[in-house]
């Protein structure tokens, strides 16, 4: 448990800050033009930018703004290319490079193409976090991305298949990228991109859309819960025989519920559970849903599904009644929560724990699945609980509760240096054994706060111990209080 590495890059590249300049220069798209009236030019950069207008580059709000330029001395069979100067991790102007190329004006009709292609190389072998297209900051309806792309020092061609080109009849988001230094020990590097364009290759085959990362799953849930479909993926086979995973926006999909009386699913992929029973959620790219037969017409069905097993009404955790003046809340809708860095930091190596958090009629619940251990962190700042005397948790273990249930809660104070494993850490452990936890009901766990130092709390850790096979549970109303 002490060897913990947090995958921050995942959160860095998905939480983009939209610049005010991008809003102020936004042009209204034309709603009175036919698709044929929009440019169908595929080229974006071939020795220079093609038809993007004068104001087309928008860096992400937390990236290094000056990372992008045009190199007039280096190119793929040419003397010019896009240069991305990825900064060092400690660069005060931004610790990664990222942004979009957006047409300054009407979008393009890309319906005749099947891929975005480009050539790229780097000053050293790197893994680039994301390449893609379809991001225009609003409405970002058809963002398409490939992730963790290996780029070497020799020019290589990259292909990003289009999930459904028929939808791209007025697209402004021509290219997007996010590149950091997680694989280079924080050292910056140069990334060149050339011959950036949409093409009709005719060699992309076997599209396989998915709505649950390609693996069908069953979710036990309750009336009033809403669940967001979030693991969208489509796999294609390229000309060289390899498969590539593309991560499309929800706008490409049509969704279907096999039993709308139990659960409905809207165009944004939000599942709403309305009664007890079973409903199977599937997706489709390129087709429509017949409102009479409730079947897909055309397109390609998802290779996986999400089975909703609605167990009926859900009993919420007891509503806390302590005065807010006596509480430091970590997770509760009854209080204002303190700053929390994460509730599930995707610890590596070893952690298998995922999150399937949900809301029941506006009451938010933490749901840990595939559980072995997980943590809630306070790093900016650490939590000062020096005036608190106790800690409180509500926990719910759905059936079947494992016979070998054995559960440990640890609270870590990181000491004056506020560094995990910094040599001055202290820890309190709270053991929860099987006779304390009945299945299918909320229990209350309260314990005195015994840490001698409690003004730099950095972690709350939940973990299986002694071979416990607990895999799924809910948490609510986590807070410190003074008695």
VOKOL-927461 format. One record per residue (C-alpha): residue number from 1; z, x, y. Coordinates in nm, 2 decimals. Last residue first. Layout:
% residues N
NODE, NUM, Z, X, Y;
...
***
This chain:
% residues 483
NODE, 483, 1.98, -1.84, 1.57;
NODE, 482, 1.71, -1.62, 1.72;
NODE, 481, 1.36, -1.67, 1.60;
NODE, 480, 1.07, -1.49, 1.44;
NODE, 479, 0.76, -1.70, 1.35;
NODE, 478, 0.52, -1.79, 1.07;
NODE, 477, 0.45, -2.16, 1.08;
NODE, 476, 0.18, -2.19, 0.82;
NODE, 475, 0.07, -2.02, 0.50;
NODE, 474, -0.14, -2.14, 0.21;
NODE, 473, -0.19, -2.00, -0.14;
NODE, 472, -0.45, -1.88, -0.39;
NODE, 471, -0.47, -1.59, -0.63;
NODE, 470, -0.12, -1.55, -0.78;
NODE, 469, -0.15, -1.33, -1.09;
NODE, 468, 0.18, -1.15, -1.06;
NODE, 467, 0.18, -0.81, -1.23;
NODE, 466, 0.52, -0.70, -1.11;
NODE, 465, 0.43, -0.76, -0.74;
NODE, 464, 0.17, -0.97, -0.56;
NODE, 463, 0.16, -0.89, -0.18;
NODE, 462, 0.21, -1.03, 0.17;
NODE, 461, 0.25, -0.78, 0.45;
NODE, 460, 0.37, -0.84, 0.80;
NODE, 459, 0.27, -0.55, 1.02;
NODE, 458, 0.32, -0.37, 1.35;
NODE, 457, 0.68, -0.45, 1.46;
NODE, 456, 0.76, -0.22, 1.75;
NODE, 455, 1.09, -0.37, 1.89;
NODE, 454, 1.26, -0.43, 1.56;
NODE, 453, 1.46, -0.12, 1.49;
NODE, 452, 1.76, -0.17, 1.26;
NODE, 451, 1.55, -0.41, 1.06;
NODE, 450, 1.77, -0.68, 0.91;
NODE, 449, 1.60, -0.99, 1.03;
NODE, 448, 1.79, -1.26, 0.85;
NODE, 447, 1.57, -1.46, 0.61;
NODE, 446, 1.39, -1.79, 0.60;
NODE, 445, 1.13, -1.91, 0.35;
NODE, 444, 1.05, -2.28, 0.37;
NODE, 443, 0.86, -2.45, 0.09;
NODE, 442, 0.56, -2.67, 0.12;
NODE, 441, 0.46, -2.86, -0.20;
NODE, 440, 0.19, -2.84, -0.46;
NODE, 439, 0.36, -2.60, -0.69;
NODE, 438, 0.74, -2.53, -0.69;
NODE, 437, 0.84, -2.20, -0.54;
NODE, 436, 1.20, -2.06, -0.55;
NODE, 435, 1.21, -2.04, -0.93;
NODE, 434, 0.91, -1.81, -0.92;
NODE, 433, 1.05, -1.53, -0.71;
NODE, 432, 1.03, -1.46, -0.34;
NODE, 431, 1.15, -1.11, -0.24;
NODE, 430, 1.19, -1.03, 0.13;
NODE, 429, 1.14, -0.66, 0.22;
NODE, 428, 1.23, -0.48, 0.54;
NODE, 427, 1.05, -0.17, 0.65;
NODE, 426, 1.11, 0.12, 0.89;
NODE, 425, 0.85, 0.36, 1.03;
NODE, 424, 0.93, 0.69, 1.21;
NODE, 423, 0.69, 0.92, 1.03;
NODE, 422, 0.37, 0.78, 1.19;
NODE, 421, 0.27, 0.58, 0.88;
NODE, 420, 0.14, 0.31, 1.12;
NODE, 419, 0.17, 0.44, 1.47;
NODE, 418, 0.38, 0.28, 1.74;
NODE, 417, 0.53, 0.62, 1.84;
NODE, 416, 0.86, 0.45, 1.91;
NODE, 415, 0.89, 0.31, 1.56;
NODE, 414, 0.62, 0.14, 1.34;
NODE, 413, 0.84, -0.16, 1.24;
NODE, 412, 0.71, -0.30, 0.91;
NODE, 411, 0.80, -0.65, 0.77;
NODE, 410, 0.73, -0.69, 0.39;
NODE, 409, 0.69, -1.02, 0.21;
NODE, 408, 0.69, -0.99, -0.17;
NODE, 407, 0.58, -1.24, -0.44;
NODE, 406, 0.64, -1.28, -0.81;
NODE, 405, 0.46, -1.56, -1.00;
NODE, 404, 0.43, -1.47, -1.37;
NODE, 403, 0.38, -1.84, -1.48;
NODE, 402, 0.10, -1.88, -1.23;
NODE, 401, 0.12, -2.19, -1.01;
NODE, 400, -0.16, -2.43, -1.12;
NODE, 399, -0.16, -2.60, -0.89;
NODE, 398, -0.15, -2.52, -0.51;
NODE, 397, 0.11, -2.27, -0.37;
NODE, 396, 0.23, -2.37, -0.03;
NODE, 395, 0.43, -2.14, 0.20;
NODE, 394, 0.62, -2.20, 0.53;
NODE, 393, 0.76, -1.88, 0.68;
NODE, 392, 1.05, -1.80, 0.91;
NODE, 391, 1.21, -1.48, 1.04;
NODE, 390, 1.57, -1.43, 1.17;
NODE, 389, 1.77, -1.26, 1.44;
NODE, 388, 1.53, -1.22, 1.73;
NODE, 387, 1.62, -1.03, 2.05;
NODE, 386, 1.45, -0.70, 1.94;
NODE, 385, 1.14, -0.88, 1.83;
NODE, 384, 0.90, -0.66, 2.03;
NODE, 383, 0.56, -0.70, 1.86;
NODE, 382, 0.32, -0.41, 1.87;
NODE, 381, 0.07, -0.44, 2.16;
NODE, 380, -0.22, -0.42, 2.09;
NODE, 379, -0.14, -0.34, 1.73;
NODE, 378, 0.02, -0.65, 1.58;
NODE, 377, -0.11, -0.69, 1.23;
NODE, 376, -0.10, -0.96, 0.96;
NODE, 375, -0.15, -0.82, 0.61;
NODE, 374, -0.30, -0.88, 0.27;
NODE, 373, -0.23, -0.82, -0.09;
NODE, 372, -0.37, -0.94, -0.43;
NODE, 371, -0.53, -1.26, -0.34;
NODE, 370, -0.87, -1.39, -0.44;
NODE, 369, -0.80, -1.66, -0.18;
NODE, 368, -0.57, -1.66, 0.13;
NODE, 367, -0.55, -1.99, 0.32;
NODE, 366, -0.41, -1.99, 0.67;
NODE, 365, -0.37, -2.34, 0.80;
NODE, 364, -0.46, -2.49, 1.14;
NODE, 363, -0.35, -2.85, 1.23;
NODE, 362, -0.63, -3.02, 1.41;
NODE, 361, -0.68, -3.31, 1.17;
NODE, 360, -0.64, -3.07, 0.88;
NODE, 359, -0.78, -2.72, 0.97;
NODE, 358, -0.90, -2.46, 0.73;
NODE, 357, -0.86, -2.09, 0.65;
NODE, 356, -1.07, -1.97, 0.35;
NODE, 355, -0.98, -1.60, 0.38;
NODE, 354, -1.04, -1.33, 0.13;
NODE, 353, -0.81, -1.09, -0.05;
NODE, 352, -0.96, -0.83, -0.28;
NODE, 351, -0.78, -0.53, -0.13;
NODE, 350, -0.82, -0.20, -0.31;
NODE, 349, -0.95, 0.05, -0.07;
NODE, 348, -0.97, -0.08, 0.19;
NODE, 347, -0.80, -0.35, 0.39;
NODE, 346, -1.01, -0.65, 0.51;
NODE, 345, -0.78, -0.70, 0.82;
NODE, 344, -0.66, -1.05, 0.73;
NODE, 343, -0.44, -1.22, 0.99;
NODE, 342, -0.58, -0.99, 1.26;
NODE, 341, -0.49, -0.82, 1.59;
NODE, 340, -0.23, -1.09, 1.68;
NODE, 339, -0.12, -1.15, 2.04;
NODE, 338, 0.19, -1.38, 2.03;
NODE, 337, 0.13, -1.75, 1.94;
NODE, 336, 0.21, -2.04, 2.17;
NODE, 335, 0.42, -2.28, 1.96;
NODE, 334, 0.38, -2.59, 1.74;
NODE, 333, 0.03, -2.49, 1.62;
NODE, 332, 0.19, -2.20, 1.43;
NODE, 331, 0.10, -1.84, 1.35;
NODE, 330, 0.29, -1.54, 1.49;
NODE, 329, 0.54, -1.73, 1.70;
NODE, 328, 0.82, -1.55, 1.88;
NODE, 327, 1.09, -1.83, 1.91;
NODE, 326, 1.41, -1.90, 2.09;
NODE, 325, 1.26, -2.02, 2.42;
NODE, 324, 1.02, -2.23, 2.22;
NODE, 323, 1.31, -2.44, 2.11;
NODE, 322, 1.34, -2.49, 1.74;
NODE, 321, 1.19, -2.81, 1.59;
NODE, 320, 0.91, -2.68, 1.36;
NODE, 319, 0.69, -2.94, 1.21;
NODE, 318, 0.73, -2.94, 0.83;
NODE, 317, 0.40, -2.82, 0.66;
NODE, 316, 0.13, -3.08, 0.63;
NODE, 315, 0.09, -3.30, 0.33;
NODE, 314, -0.27, -3.34, 0.24;
NODE, 313, -0.43, -3.67, 0.14;
NODE, 312, -0.69, -3.67, -0.14;
NODE, 311, -0.75, -3.39, -0.39;
NODE, 310, -1.10, -3.32, -0.27;
NODE, 309, -1.29, -3.10, -0.51;
NODE, 308, -1.58, -2.97, -0.29;
NODE, 307, -1.84, -2.78, -0.50;
NODE, 306, -2.02, -2.52, -0.29;
NODE, 305, -2.37, -2.44, -0.42;
NODE, 304, -2.59, -2.14, -0.52;
NODE, 303, -2.96, -2.05, -0.55;
NODE, 302, -3.03, -2.25, -0.23;
NODE, 301, -3.33, -2.48, -0.25;
NODE, 300, -3.67, -2.37, -0.12;
NODE, 299, -3.88, -2.58, 0.10;
NODE, 298, -4.03, -2.92, 0.01;
NODE, 297, -3.84, -3.25, 0.02;
NODE, 296, -3.47, -3.22, -0.05;
NODE, 295, -3.30, -3.52, -0.20;
NODE, 294, -3.08, -3.79, -0.04;
NODE, 293, -3.32, -4.06, -0.18;
NODE, 292, -3.33, -4.27, 0.14;
NODE, 291, -3.25, -4.01, 0.40;
NODE, 290, -3.50, -3.76, 0.26;
NODE, 289, -3.37, -3.41, 0.35;
NODE, 288, -3.63, -3.17, 0.49;
NODE, 287, -3.77, -2.84, 0.37;
NODE, 286, -3.82, -2.48, 0.49;
NODE, 285, -3.49, -2.34, 0.39;
NODE, 284, -3.26, -2.55, 0.16;
NODE, 283, -2.88, -2.58, 0.12;
NODE, 282, -2.64, -2.73, -0.13;
NODE, 281, -2.30, -2.90, -0.11;
NODE, 280, -2.16, -3.06, -0.43;
NODE, 279, -1.91, -3.35, -0.38;
NODE, 278, -1.61, -3.44, -0.59;
NODE, 277, -1.34, -3.70, -0.53;
NODE, 276, -1.08, -3.80, -0.27;
NODE, 275, -1.20, -3.91, 0.07;
NODE, 274, -1.34, -3.79, 0.41;
NODE, 273, -1.39, -3.42, 0.38;
NODE, 272, -1.60, -3.27, 0.66;
NODE, 271, -1.83, -2.98, 0.58;
NODE, 270, -1.97, -2.80, 0.89;
NODE, 269, -2.31, -2.63, 0.82;
NODE, 268, -2.44, -2.68, 1.18;
NODE, 267, -2.68, -2.95, 1.07;
NODE, 266, -2.39, -3.16, 0.93;
NODE, 265, -2.22, -3.17, 0.59;
NODE, 264, -2.05, -3.48, 0.46;
NODE, 263, -1.78, -3.50, 0.20;
NODE, 262, -1.64, -3.77, -0.04;
NODE, 261, -1.86, -4.07, 0.05;
NODE, 260, -2.15, -3.82, 0.12;
NODE, 259, -2.16, -3.75, -0.25;
NODE, 258, -2.44, -3.49, -0.34;
NODE, 257, -2.40, -3.34, 0.01;
NODE, 256, -2.72, -3.18, 0.15;
NODE, 255, -2.79, -2.91, 0.40;
NODE, 254, -3.10, -2.80, 0.59;
NODE, 253, -3.11, -2.44, 0.69;
NODE, 252, -3.28, -2.22, 0.94;
NODE, 251, -3.04, -2.31, 1.22;
NODE, 250, -2.75, -2.17, 1.02;
NODE, 249, -2.85, -1.82, 1.12;
NODE, 248, -3.00, -1.59, 0.87;
NODE, 247, -2.86, -1.29, 0.69;
NODE, 246, -3.13, -1.10, 0.51;
NODE, 245, -3.07, -0.92, 0.18;
NODE, 244, -3.35, -0.69, 0.06;
NODE, 243, -3.49, -0.66, -0.29;
NODE, 242, -3.69, -0.36, -0.40;
NODE, 241, -4.04, -0.37, -0.56;
NODE, 240, -4.22, -0.16, -0.30;
NODE, 239, -4.39, -0.47, -0.16;
NODE, 238, -4.06, -0.63, -0.08;
NODE, 237, -3.86, -0.89, -0.27;
NODE, 236, -3.65, -1.13, -0.06;
NODE, 235, -3.29, -1.23, -0.06;
NODE, 234, -3.15, -1.50, 0.18;
NODE, 233, -2.79, -1.51, 0.29;
NODE, 232, -2.55, -1.76, 0.44;
NODE, 231, -2.18, -1.69, 0.38;
NODE, 230, -2.03, -1.90, 0.66;
NODE, 229, -2.03, -2.27, 0.56;
NODE, 228, -1.76, -2.41, 0.79;
NODE, 227, -1.49, -2.62, 0.63;
NODE, 226, -1.33, -2.93, 0.79;
NODE, 225, -1.02, -3.08, 0.63;
NODE, 224, -0.93, -3.44, 0.70;
NODE, 223, -0.90, -3.54, 0.33;
NODE, 222, -0.80, -3.24, 0.12;
NODE, 221, -0.94, -2.93, -0.05;
NODE, 220, -1.00, -2.75, -0.37;
NODE, 219, -1.31, -2.53, -0.32;
NODE, 218, -1.54, -2.46, -0.61;
NODE, 217, -1.79, -2.17, -0.60;
NODE, 216, -2.15, -2.09, -0.66;
NODE, 215, -2.24, -1.72, -0.60;
NODE, 214, -2.53, -1.62, -0.39;
NODE, 213, -2.34, -1.54, -0.07;
NODE, 212, -2.22, -1.89, -0.06;
NODE, 211, -2.51, -2.06, 0.12;
NODE, 210, -2.80, -1.89, -0.05;
NODE, 209, -3.17, -1.86, 0.00;
NODE, 208, -3.39, -1.69, -0.26;
NODE, 207, -3.73, -1.58, -0.13;
NODE, 206, -3.95, -1.45, -0.42;
NODE, 205, -4.21, -1.25, -0.23;
NODE, 204, -4.30, -1.05, 0.08;
NODE, 203, -4.64, -0.89, 0.04;
NODE, 202, -4.84, -1.10, 0.28;
NODE, 201, -4.77, -0.86, 0.56;
NODE, 200, -4.81, -1.09, 0.86;
NODE, 199, -4.65, -0.88, 1.13;
NODE, 198, -4.40, -0.89, 1.41;
NODE, 197, -4.36, -0.57, 1.60;
NODE, 196, -4.17, -0.25, 1.67;
NODE, 195, -4.41, 0.05, 1.63;
NODE, 194, -4.12, 0.28, 1.73;
NODE, 193, -3.74, 0.33, 1.70;
NODE, 192, -3.55, 0.65, 1.75;
NODE, 191, -3.17, 0.69, 1.69;
NODE, 190, -2.97, 0.97, 1.84;
NODE, 189, -2.62, 1.06, 1.72;
NODE, 188, -2.25, 1.02, 1.81;
NODE, 187, -1.96, 1.16, 1.62;
NODE, 186, -1.67, 0.92, 1.52;
NODE, 185, -1.64, 1.06, 1.17;
NODE, 184, -2.01, 0.99, 1.11;
NODE, 183, -1.99, 0.68, 0.89;
NODE, 182, -1.79, 0.46, 1.14;
NODE, 181, -2.01, 0.59, 1.43;
NODE, 180, -2.16, 0.27, 1.56;
NODE, 179, -2.50, 0.10, 1.58;
NODE, 178, -2.57, -0.26, 1.68;
NODE, 177, -2.93, -0.38, 1.72;
NODE, 176, -3.12, -0.68, 1.83;
NODE, 175, -3.50, -0.75, 1.87;
NODE, 174, -3.74, -1.01, 2.00;
NODE, 173, -3.51, -1.29, 2.11;
NODE, 172, -3.74, -1.51, 2.31;
NODE, 171, -3.86, -1.75, 2.04;
NODE, 170, -4.08, -2.05, 2.12;
NODE, 169, -4.25, -2.15, 1.80;
NODE, 168, -4.01, -1.97, 1.56;
NODE, 167, -3.93, -2.26, 1.33;
NODE, 166, -4.24, -2.23, 1.12;
NODE, 165, -4.15, -1.87, 1.06;
NODE, 164, -3.88, -1.97, 0.81;
NODE, 163, -3.66, -1.69, 0.67;
NODE, 162, -3.85, -1.41, 0.85;
NODE, 161, -3.85, -1.09, 0.65;
NODE, 160, -3.70, -0.77, 0.81;
NODE, 159, -3.90, -0.47, 0.71;
NODE, 158, -3.83, -0.10, 0.79;
NODE, 157, -4.07, 0.19, 0.80;
NODE, 156, -3.94, 0.54, 0.77;
NODE, 155, -3.98, 0.84, 1.01;
NODE, 154, -3.77, 1.13, 0.87;
NODE, 153, -3.41, 1.21, 0.97;
NODE, 152, -3.26, 0.93, 0.77;
NODE, 151, -3.16, 0.57, 0.84;
NODE, 150, -2.96, 0.36, 0.59;
NODE, 149, -2.92, 0.00, 0.71;
NODE, 148, -2.57, -0.15, 0.69;
NODE, 147, -2.69, -0.50, 0.77;
NODE, 146, -3.01, -0.70, 0.81;
NODE, 145, -3.01, -0.98, 1.06;
NODE, 144, -3.18, -1.30, 1.16;
NODE, 143, -3.07, -1.50, 1.46;
NODE, 142, -3.25, -1.84, 1.47;
NODE, 141, -3.04, -2.06, 1.70;
NODE, 140, -2.91, -1.80, 1.93;
NODE, 139, -2.87, -2.09, 2.19;
NODE, 138, -2.83, -1.90, 2.42;
NODE, 137, -2.76, -1.53, 2.40;
NODE, 136, -3.13, -1.46, 2.31;
NODE, 135, -3.07, -1.35, 1.96;
NODE, 134, -3.36, -1.41, 1.73;
NODE, 133, -3.41, -1.06, 1.59;
NODE, 132, -3.25, -0.81, 1.36;
NODE, 131, -3.09, -0.47, 1.30;
NODE, 130, -2.72, -0.42, 1.22;
NODE, 129, -2.46, -0.16, 1.13;
NODE, 128, -2.67, 0.15, 1.12;
NODE, 127, -2.58, 0.38, 0.83;
NODE, 126, -2.66, 0.74, 0.92;
NODE, 125, -2.84, 1.06, 0.81;
NODE, 124, -2.88, 1.28, 1.12;
NODE, 123, -3.09, 1.29, 1.43;
NODE, 122, -3.21, 0.94, 1.33;
NODE, 121, -3.54, 0.79, 1.23;
NODE, 120, -3.71, 0.45, 1.27;
NODE, 119, -4.04, 0.27, 1.22;
NODE, 118, -4.05, -0.11, 1.28;
NODE, 117, -4.13, -0.44, 1.12;
NODE, 116, -4.04, -0.80, 1.19;
NODE, 115, -4.17, -1.02, 0.91;
NODE, 114, -4.36, -1.32, 0.79;
NODE, 113, -4.59, -1.39, 1.09;
NODE, 112, -4.80, -1.69, 1.18;
NODE, 111, -4.51, -1.89, 1.32;
NODE, 110, -4.42, -1.63, 1.58;
NODE, 109, -4.50, -1.85, 1.89;
NODE, 108, -4.35, -1.65, 2.17;
NODE, 107, -4.09, -1.73, 2.43;
NODE, 106, -4.14, -1.82, 2.79;
NODE, 105, -4.00, -1.58, 3.05;
NODE, 104, -3.82, -1.25, 3.05;
NODE, 103, -3.85, -1.19, 2.68;
NODE, 102, -3.52, -1.07, 2.52;
NODE, 101, -3.45, -0.72, 2.39;
NODE, 100, -3.10, -0.73, 2.26;
NODE, 99, -2.79, -0.51, 2.26;
NODE, 98, -2.58, -0.25, 2.08;
NODE, 97, -2.46, 0.11, 2.11;
NODE, 96, -2.10, 0.19, 2.01;
NODE, 95, -1.78, 0.33, 2.15;
NODE, 94, -1.82, 0.23, 2.51;
NODE, 93, -1.81, 0.39, 2.85;
NODE, 92, -1.49, 0.59, 2.77;
NODE, 91, -1.67, 0.76, 2.48;
NODE, 90, -1.40, 0.81, 2.21;
NODE, 89, -1.62, 0.69, 1.92;
NODE, 88, -1.90, 0.92, 2.03;
NODE, 87, -2.20, 0.74, 2.17;
NODE, 86, -2.52, 0.62, 2.00;
NODE, 85, -2.82, 0.73, 2.21;
NODE, 84, -3.08, 0.47, 2.12;
NODE, 83, -3.43, 0.59, 2.20;
NODE, 82, -3.72, 0.36, 2.19;
NODE, 81, -4.04, 0.56, 2.13;
NODE, 80, -4.32, 0.75, 2.30;
NODE, 79, -4.56, 1.04, 2.22;
NODE, 78, -4.73, 0.89, 1.92;
NODE, 77, -4.77, 0.92, 1.55;
NODE, 76, -4.42, 0.78, 1.52;
NODE, 75, -4.27, 0.89, 1.86;
NODE, 74, -4.10, 1.16, 2.06;
NODE, 73, -4.17, 1.30, 2.40;
NODE, 72, -4.16, 1.00, 2.63;
NODE, 71, -3.82, 0.88, 2.50;
NODE, 70, -3.75, 0.53, 2.63;
NODE, 69, -3.39, 0.45, 2.71;
NODE, 68, -3.09, 0.26, 2.56;
NODE, 67, -2.73, 0.39, 2.54;
NODE, 66, -2.67, 0.33, 2.91;
NODE, 65, -2.46, 0.01, 2.86;
NODE, 64, -2.22, 0.16, 2.61;
NODE, 63, -2.11, -0.15, 2.41;
NODE, 62, -1.84, -0.40, 2.50;
NODE, 61, -2.06, -0.65, 2.68;
NODE, 60, -2.35, -0.63, 2.45;
NODE, 59, -2.65, -0.46, 2.62;
NODE, 58, -2.92, -0.68, 2.77;
NODE, 57, -3.27, -0.54, 2.79;
NODE, 56, -3.56, -0.78, 2.91;
NODE, 55, -3.58, -0.78, 3.29;
NODE, 54, -3.93, -0.69, 3.39;
NODE, 53, -4.14, -0.89, 3.15;
NODE, 52, -4.14, -0.87, 2.77;
NODE, 51, -4.52, -0.85, 2.74;
NODE, 50, -4.55, -0.53, 2.54;
NODE, 49, -4.30, -0.25, 2.58;
NODE, 48, -4.45, 0.10, 2.56;
NODE, 47, -4.59, 0.34, 2.30;
NODE, 46, -4.61, 0.03, 2.07;
NODE, 45, -4.30, -0.18, 2.15;
NODE, 44, -4.29, -0.56, 2.11;
NODE, 43, -4.62, -0.63, 1.94;
NODE, 42, -4.66, -0.97, 1.77;
NODE, 41, -4.86, -1.16, 2.04;
NODE, 40, -4.85, -1.53, 1.97;
NODE, 39, -4.81, -1.63, 2.33;
NODE, 38, -4.70, -1.99, 2.38;
NODE, 37, -4.96, -2.25, 2.45;
NODE, 36, -5.02, -2.32, 2.08;
NODE, 35, -4.66, -2.44, 2.04;
NODE, 34, -4.73, -2.73, 2.29;
NODE, 33, -4.59, -2.70, 2.63;
NODE, 32, -4.37, -2.97, 2.79;
NODE, 31, -4.03, -2.83, 2.69;
NODE, 30, -4.07, -2.51, 2.89;
NODE, 29, -3.78, -2.28, 2.86;
NODE, 28, -3.54, -2.27, 3.16;
NODE, 27, -3.50, -1.92, 3.28;
NODE, 26, -3.17, -1.72, 3.25;
NODE, 25, -3.13, -1.46, 3.52;
NODE, 24, -2.78, -1.56, 3.61;
NODE, 23, -2.68, -1.60, 3.25;
NODE, 22, -2.79, -1.25, 3.14;
NODE, 21, -2.62, -1.10, 3.45;
NODE, 20, -2.29, -1.27, 3.36;
NODE, 19, -2.30, -1.06, 3.04;
NODE, 18, -2.23, -1.23, 2.71;
NODE, 17, -1.95, -1.06, 2.52;
NODE, 16, -2.03, -1.02, 2.16;
NODE, 15, -1.78, -1.07, 1.88;
NODE, 14, -2.00, -0.99, 1.58;
NODE, 13, -2.05, -0.62, 1.61;
NODE, 12, -1.69, -0.52, 1.68;
NODE, 11, -1.54, -0.75, 1.42;
NODE, 10, -1.72, -0.59, 1.13;
NODE, 9, -1.67, -0.25, 1.29;
NODE, 8, -1.29, -0.28, 1.26;
NODE, 7, -1.28, -0.22, 0.88;
NODE, 6, -0.91, -0.13, 0.85;
NODE, 5, -0.80, 0.16, 0.63;
NODE, 4, -0.46, 0.13, 0.45;
NODE, 3, -0.32, 0.40, 0.22;
NODE, 2, 0.05, 0.29, 0.24;
NODE, 1, 0.00, 0.00, 0.00;
***
